[in-house]
Amino acid sequence: MAEIKIQVKGYKCERCGHEWIPRKKEYPILCPKCKSAYWDKFNQNLYKYPQAKKV
């Protein structure tokens, strides 16, 4: 049996860094780990307030 390489597209949360492969073909609403609805938007508060803690 021949060996092949398969590539699958996935998503990465910009808040917690979690990476996952979706089960459905629809665009995800929440990050499955941190449950953030803003998983696809970079947290800009880290640049405005550098002394703020990272989540």
C-alpha positions, 0 to 999 in steps of 0.5 A: 500500500502506498503512503500519501500526504493529506492536507486539511485546512483548519482554524486558529484562535487569535486569543488562546492559540488553539488550533482545530479542524472543523467538523462542519463546512460552516465558518466557526462561531466560537473557539472550542477551547476558550469559547470566545466569539472573537477568536478570529480577531486579534486582541488589540488591547495588548498593544494599547495597554502593554502592562495588561495581563494576557489571558 
